[in-house]
Amino acid sequence: MIYRTNPKNGDKLSELGYGVMRLPRNLEEAEKLVFHAIENGVNYFDTAYIYPNNEEMLGRILAKGYRDKVKIATKVQPYLIKEYQDFDKIFNIELKRLQTDYIDYYLIHMLTDIKVWNRLVDIGVKKWIAEKKENGQIINIGFSYHGGKSDFTEIIDSYDWGFCMIQYNFLDENNQAGRSGLEYAASKGLAVMVMEPLRGGKLAARLPKEVYDIWNNAYIKRTPAEWAFRWIWNHPGVTVVLSGMSTKEMLDENLETASNAEANSFPEKDFELFEKVKTILQEKIKIPCTACNYCMPCPHGVDIPTCFSCYNDREIEGAIMSRGRYLMRTSMRKEMHNASLCTKCGLCEIRCPQKIAIRDELVKVKKSLEGFYYKPVMFFVKRFMKL
């Protein structure tokens, strides 16, 4: 495992961090993965208050003698904070869930612009942070970001942050904080943690044939996931790259890559390969959803990330495959979760870090994947399932 130094405090952090959000729900399976990761050098684990049962699971696993071997990162969501007392209310719940009395890396979650941060400042967040740092309950304070470039630099300059977390991958080089934001944060001495390195897995699986052809014919044999991770680790300003590894195969592949992926190691021909891949993917991917699930749950039952995934797959795999997958994943279930259930209430869009016009996109999904055949097919499928 390669370790990178947090310039603010000298912590040696594994360049591969574990995004706990996508751990298996089964505790025994999750435990095996976490133990395997720690035993192979991973020492940074990221979770959040709103990830269902995530903090509890991580706390139970690390309580078996591993807490002091890792750094825990967790987060508080600004929309949950209405008054000063809410900071302690949520934080104390997190400590209890994680079975610890301190958090190594604590984040203000999902900042989208300076106004959100300023609202927390008005409530008293700076005083609260100072108190927690003084009594040792918070070691490092940072924020995760999902807005534009200008607000990102403004937020960095507004407070003495220890670190930040941004979405960054070879398709998002110029989106959100982007490369310029990464370099600005690093120039200010902040550790930079990267989320969505594979865009919710879309840069690693079910890629267009043209992309596979590029990777398969490259001068060196690497999987799409390895190429994507190496691209990020090539940036010297990156401290930790988070990966939501849900299987041992994923974990082992990323551990192997993280054992020899150094910064500034790309030859020019590598960059040329990525430019070709980016051109193809940017033409194919219609909805920039990363399946982060922040939009969920939908009060009307729509499985928004799955709907968008099937819609994007249509551009890559063709209509028949994507429609079949859409039926199986949204409709052939005990309860329906298809796009046509949307009532346009808009709650999802408030929470979407990608600022996707979800209601409009769901209309496109409905038109594309719920054609004239949809209702009669579902009628016969349900009749068959009853039989």
C-alpha positions as CSV (number, residue, x, y, z in Angstrom):
1,M,0.0,0.0,0.0
2,I,1.2,3.5,-0.9
3,Y,0.6,6.1,1.8
4,R,0.3,9.8,1.2
5,T,0.9,12.5,3.8
6,N,-1.8,14.9,5.0
7,P,0.0,18.2,4.7
8,K,-2.0,19.7,7.6
9,N,-1.0,17.2,10.3
10,G,1.4,14.7,8.9
11,D,-1.0,11.7,9.0
12,K,0.1,8.9,6.7
13,L,-3.1,7.9,4.9
14,S,-3.5,4.9,2.6
15,E,-4.1,6.3,-0.9
16,L,-7.0,3.8,-1.2
17,G,-9.7,4.6,1.2
18,Y,-12.8,2.5,1.9
19,G,-16.2,4.1,1.0
20,V,-18.3,2.2,3.5
21,M,-21.6,3.2,1.9
22,R,-21.5,0.3,-0.6
23,L,-20.5,-2.4,1.9
24,P,-22.7,-5.6,1.8
25,R,-25.7,-5.3,4.1
26,N,-24.7,-8.7,5.6
27,L,-22.5,-8.0,8.7
28,E,-20.4,-11.1,8.3
29,E,-19.6,-10.4,4.7
30,A,-18.9,-6.7,5.4
31,E,-16.7,-7.7,8.4
32,K,-14.5,-9.9,6.2
33,L,-14.0,-7.2,3.7
34,V,-13.1,-4.5,6.3
35,F,-10.7,-6.8,8.1
36,H,-9.0,-7.8,4.8
37,A,-8.7,-4.2,3.8
38,I,-7.1,-3.2,7.1
39,E,-4.7,-6.2,7.1
40,N,-3.6,-5.1,3.6
41,G,-2.9,-1.5,4.6
42,V,-6.2,0.5,4.2
43,N,-6.5,2.9,7.1
44,Y,-9.1,5.4,6.0
45,F,-12.8,4.5,6.3
46,D,-15.6,6.9,5.1
47,T,-19.2,6.8,6.2
48,A,-22.0,9.3,6.9
49,Y,-25.0,9.9,9.2
50,I,-27.5,9.5,6.4
51,Y,-26.1,6.2,5.0
52,P,-28.6,3.6,6.2
53,N,-27.1,1.4,9.0
54,N,-23.6,2.3,7.8
55,E,-22.2,3.9,10.9
56,E,-23.6,1.2,13.1
57,M,-22.1,-1.6,11.0
58,L,-18.7,0.1,10.8
59,G,-18.7,0.7,14.5
60,R,-19.5,-2.9,15.3
61,I,-16.8,-4.2,13.0
62,L,-14.0,-1.8,14.2
63,A,-14.9,-2.5,17.9
64,K,-13.3,-5.9,17.5
65,G,-9.9,-4.5,18.1
66,Y,-9.4,-2.4,15.0
67,R,-10.5,1.1,16.0
68,D,-7.0,2.4,16.8
69,K,-5.6,1.1,13.5
70,V,-7.8,3.3,11.3
71,K,-9.0,6.8,10.7
72,I,-12.8,7.2,10.7
73,A,-14.4,9.8,8.5
74,T,-18.1,10.6,8.9
75,K,-20.4,13.6,8.1
76,V,-23.2,15.8,9.1
77,Q,-25.8,17.1,6.6
78,P,-26.5,20.8,6.7
79,Y,-30.2,20.4,6.0
80,L,-30.5,18.5,9.3
81,I,-29.2,21.4,11.2
82,K,-32.0,23.9,12.2
83,E,-30.5,25.2,15.5
84,Y,-27.3,25.0,17.5
85,Q,-28.4,22.1,19.6
86,D,-28.8,19.9,16.4
87,F,-25.0,19.7,16.0
88,D,-24.5,17.9,19.3
89,K,-27.7,15.9,18.8
90,I,-26.5,14.3,15.6
91,F,-22.8,14.1,16.6
92,N,-23.6,12.2,19.8
93,I,-25.7,9.7,17.8
94,E,-22.8,9.2,15.4
95,L,-20.4,8.6,18.3
96,K,-22.7,6.0,19.7
97,R,-23.2,4.3,16.4
98,L,-19.5,4.2,15.7
99,Q,-18.7,3.0,19.2
100,T,-16.0,5.6,19.6
101,D,-15.4,8.8,21.6
102,Y,-13.8,10.8,18.8
103,I,-13.9,11.2,15.0
104,D,-10.6,11.5,13.1
105,Y,-12.0,13.3,10.0
106,Y,-15.4,15.0,10.4
107,L,-17.1,16.6,7.3
108,I,-19.8,19.1,6.7
109,H,-21.6,17.0,4.1
110,M,-22.6,18.0,0.6
111,L,-21.9,21.7,0.6
112,T,-23.2,23.1,-2.8
113,D,-22.5,26.8,-2.4
114,I,-21.2,29.4,0.1
115,K,-24.8,30.2,1.2
116,V,-25.2,26.8,2.8
117,W,-22.0,27.2,4.7
118,N,-22.9,30.8,5.8
119,R,-26.2,29.6,7.2
120,L,-24.3,27.1,9.4
121,V,-21.9,29.9,10.4
122,D,-24.9,32.0,11.5
123,I,-26.2,29.1,13.6
124,G,-22.8,28.8,15.3
125,V,-20.9,26.0,13.5
126,K,-17.5,27.6,14.0
127,K,-18.0,27.8,17.8
128,W,-19.2,24.2,17.9
129,I,-16.2,22.9,15.9
130,A,-13.8,24.8,18.1
131,E,-15.3,23.2,21.2
132,K,-15.2,19.7,19.7
133,K,-11.6,20.1,18.6
134,E,-10.6,21.5,22.0
135,N,-12.0,18.5,23.9
136,G,-10.6,16.0,21.3
137,Q,-13.8,14.7,19.9
138,I,-13.1,16.0,16.4
139,I,-9.4,15.7,15.2
140,N,-9.8,17.2,11.7
141,I,-12.6,19.2,10.2
142,G,-13.4,19.3,6.5
143,F,-16.2,19.4,4.0
144,S,-17.5,17.4,1.0
145,Y,-18.4,19.4,-2.1
146,H,-20.9,19.2,-5.0
147,G,-21.1,22.7,-6.4
148,G,-19.3,24.9,-8.9
149,K,-15.7,26.1,-9.1
150,S,-16.2,29.6,-7.8
151,D,-18.1,28.6,-4.6
152,F,-15.5,25.9,-3.9
153,T,-12.6,28.3,-3.6
154,E,-14.8,30.8,-1.7
155,I,-15.6,28.0,0.9
156,I,-12.0,27.0,1.2
157,D,-11.0,30.7,1.9
158,S,-13.8,31.1,4.4
159,Y,-12.4,28.9,7.2
160,D,-9.3,27.1,8.3
161,W,-10.2,23.7,6.9
162,G,-8.0,20.6,7.4
163,F,-9.2,18.7,4.4
164,C,-11.9,18.5,1.7
165,M,-13.6,15.9,-0.4
166,I,-14.5,16.3,-4.0
167,Q,-16.0,14.2,-6.9
168,Y,-13.1,13.7,-9.3
169,N,-12.5,11.2,-12.1
170,F,-11.3,11.4,-15.7
171,L,-14.8,12.3,-17.0
172,D,-15.3,15.0,-14.3
173,E,-11.9,16.7,-14.8
174,N,-13.7,20.0,-15.4
175,N,-16.9,19.5,-13.5
176,Q,-17.8,20.7,-10.0
177,A,-14.5,21.6,-8.2
178,G,-12.6,20.0,-11.1
179,R,-8.8,20.0,-11.6
180,S,-8.5,23.7,-10.8
181,G,-10.3,23.1,-7.5
182,L,-8.2,20.2,-6.6
183,E,-5.0,22.1,-7.3
184,Y,-6.3,25.2,-5.4
185,A,-7.1,23.1,-2.3
186,A,-3.7,21.4,-2.5
187,S,-2.0,24.8,-2.8
188,K,-3.7,25.8,0.5
189,G,-2.2,22.8,2.2
190,L,-5.5,20.8,2.4
191,A,-5.6,17.0,2.2
192,V,-7.9,16.2,-0.7
193,M,-10.1,13.1,-0.6
194,V,-11.7,12.0,-3.8
195,M,-15.1,10.4,-4.1
196,E,-16.8,8.8,-7.2
197,P,-13.6,7.7,-8.9
198,L,-15.6,5.3,-11.1
199,R,-18.8,7.4,-11.3
200,G,-20.8,4.8,-9.4
201,G,-19.1,2.0,-11.3
202,K,-19.9,3.3,-14.7
203,L,-16.3,3.8,-15.7
204,A,-15.5,0.2,-14.9
205,A,-18.4,-2.0,-16.2
206,R,-20.9,-2.1,-19.1
207,L,-18.8,0.2,-21.2
208,P,-19.2,0.7,-24.9
209,K,-17.3,-1.8,-27.1
210,E,-15.2,1.1,-28.5
211,V,-13.9,1.8,-25.0
212,Y,-13.1,-1.8,-24.3
213,D,-11.2,-2.0,-27.6
214,I,-9.1,1.0,-26.5
215,W,-8.2,-0.6,-23.2
216,N,-7.7,-4.1,-24.6
217,N,-5.3,-2.8,-27.3
218,A,-3.3,-0.6,-25.0
219,Y,0.4,-1.1,-24.6
220,I,-0.1,-2.6,-21.1
221,K,-2.9,-4.9,-19.8
222,R,-5.1,-3.1,-17.2
223,T,-8.8,-3.3,-16.4
224,P,-10.9,-0.2,-16.9
225,A,-11.1,0.3,-13.1
226,E,-7.3,0.2,-12.8
227,W,-6.9,2.8,-15.5
228,A,-9.4,5.1,-13.8
229,F,-7.8,4.8,-10.4
230,R,-4.3,5.3,-11.8
231,W,-5.5,8.5,-13.6
232,I,-6.6,10.0,-10.2
233,W,-3.5,8.8,-8.3
234,N,-1.3,10.4,-10.9
235,H,-2.3,13.7,-9.4
236,P,0.1,14.7,-6.6
237,G,-2.6,16.8,-4.9
238,V,-4.8,13.8,-4.2
239,T,-4.4,12.3,-0.8
240,V,-7.0,9.5,-0.6
241,V,-9.3,8.0,-3.3
242,L,-12.4,6.4,-1.9
243,S,-13.8,3.2,-3.4
244,G,-17.1,1.5,-2.5
245,M,-15.8,-2.0,-2.7
246,S,-18.6,-4.5,-2.2
247,T,-16.8,-7.7,-3.2
248,K,-13.4,-9.2,-2.4
249,E,-12.6,-9.2,-6.1
250,M,-13.0,-5.4,-6.2
251,L,-11.0,-5.0,-3.1
252,D,-8.1,-7.2,-4.2
253,E,-7.9,-5.5,-7.5
254,N,-7.8,-2.0,-5.9
255,L,-5.3,-3.1,-3.3
256,E,-3.0,-4.4,-6.1
257,T,-3.3,-1.1,-8.0
258,A,-2.7,1.0,-4.8
259,S,0.5,-0.9,-4.2
260,N,2.3,0.7,-7.1
261,A,0.3,3.7,-8.4
262,E,2.5,6.7,-7.9
263,A,1.8,10.4,-8.6
264,N,3.3,11.9,-11.8
265,S,3.9,8.4,-13.3
266,F,1.9,8.7,-16.5
267,P,3.7,8.8,-19.9
268,E,2.2,11.0,-22.6
269,K,0.7,7.9,-24.4
270,D,-1.5,7.3,-21.3
271,F,-3.1,10.7,-21.6
272,E,-3.8,10.1,-25.3
273,L,-5.7,6.9,-24.4
274,F,-7.8,8.8,-21.9
275,E,-8.7,11.5,-24.4
276,K,-10.0,8.9,-26.8
277,V,-12.1,7.2,-24.1
278,K,-13.5,10.5,-22.8
279,T,-14.7,11.4,-26.2
280,I,-16.6,8.2,-26.6
281,L,-18.1,8.2,-23.1
282,Q,-19.2,11.8,-23.2
283,E,-21.2,11.0,-26.3
284,K,-22.9,8.0,-24.7
285,I,-23.7,9.0,-21.1
286,K,-26.9,11.0,-21.2
287,I,-27.6,11.4,-17.4
288,P,-24.6,12.1,-15.1
289,C,-26.0,10.1,-12.2
290,T,-23.4,8.4,-9.9
291,A,-26.0,6.3,-8.0
292,C,-25.0,8.1,-4.7
293,N,-28.6,7.6,-3.5
294,Y,-28.8,11.1,-1.9
295,C,-32.1,11.6,-3.8
296,M,-33.6,8.5,-2.1
297,P,-36.0,7.4,-0.8
298,C,-38.6,8.8,-3.2
299,P,-41.9,9.3,-1.3
300,H,-43.7,7.8,-4.3
301,G,-41.5,4.8,-4.7
302,V,-39.5,5.6,-7.8
303,D,-36.0,4.0,-7.8
304,I,-34.3,7.0,-9.3
305,P,-30.7,5.7,-9.6
306,T,-31.9,2.4,-11.2
307,C,-34.1,4.2,-13.7
308,F,-31.2,6.4,-14.7
309,S,-28.8,3.5,-14.9
310,C,-31.1,1.6,-17.2
311,Y,-31.6,4.7,-19.4
312,N,-27.9,5.2,-19.7
313,D,-27.4,1.5,-20.5
314,R,-29.8,1.9,-23.4
315,E,-27.2,4.2,-25.1
316,I,-24.5,1.6,-24.5
317,E,-26.1,-1.8,-24.7
318,G,-29.1,-1.2,-26.9
319,A,-32.9,-1.0,-26.4
320,I,-33.7,-4.6,-25.8
321,M,-31.2,-5.3,-23.1
322,S,-31.9,-2.1,-21.2
323,R,-35.6,-2.5,-21.4
324,G,-35.4,-6.0,-20.1
325,R,-33.2,-4.9,-17.2
326,Y,-35.5,-2.0,-16.5
327,L,-38.5,-4.3,-16.2
328,M,-36.6,-6.7,-13.9
329,R,-35.1,-4.0,-11.7
330,T,-38.1,-1.6,-11.3
331,S,-41.3,-3.4,-12.1
332,M,-40.9,-7.2,-11.5
333,R,-40.8,-6.7,-7.8
334,K,-43.2,-6.9,-4.9
335,E,-43.6,-3.1,-5.2
336,M,-43.3,-1.1,-8.4
337,H,-40.4,1.4,-8.6
338,N,-40.6,2.6,-12.2
339,A,-40.3,6.1,-13.5
340,S,-44.0,6.7,-14.3
341,L,-44.7,6.7,-10.5
342,C,-43.1,10.2,-10.4
343,T,-45.5,13.0,-9.3
344,K,-42.9,15.8,-9.9
345,C,-42.9,16.7,-6.2
346,G,-39.2,17.8,-6.6
347,L,-37.8,16.5,-3.2
348,C,-35.2,14.5,-5.0
349,E,-33.8,17.5,-6.9
350,I,-33.2,19.4,-3.7
351,R,-30.8,16.7,-2.5
352,C,-29.1,15.8,-5.8
353,P,-25.4,16.7,-5.6
354,Q,-25.1,16.5,-9.4
355,K,-27.9,19.1,-9.8
356,I,-29.7,16.8,-12.2
357,A,-33.2,17.9,-13.4
358,I,-34.5,14.6,-12.1
359,R,-38.2,15.2,-12.9
360,D,-37.4,16.0,-16.5
361,E,-35.1,13.1,-16.9
362,L,-37.6,10.7,-15.5
363,V,-40.0,11.7,-18.2
364,K,-37.4,10.7,-20.7
365,V,-36.9,7.4,-19.0
366,K,-40.6,6.8,-19.1
367,K,-40.8,7.6,-22.8
368,S,-37.8,5.5,-23.6
369,L,-38.3,2.4,-21.4
370,E,-42.0,2.3,-20.8
371,G,-43.3,2.2,-24.4
372,F,-46.7,1.0,-25.6
373,Y,-45.6,-2.6,-24.7
374,Y,-45.0,-1.8,-21.0
375,K,-48.5,-2.2,-19.5
376,P,-49.5,-5.3,-21.4
377,V,-46.1,-6.9,-20.7
378,M,-46.5,-6.1,-17.0
379,F,-50.1,-7.5,-17.0
380,F,-48.9,-10.9,-18.3
381,V,-45.8,-11.0,-16.2
382,K,-47.9,-10.4,-13.0
383,R,-50.4,-13.1,-14.1
384,F,-47.6,-15.5,-14.7
385,M,-46.0,-14.7,-11.3
386,K,-49.3,-15.3,-9.5
387,L,-49.6,-18.7,-11.2
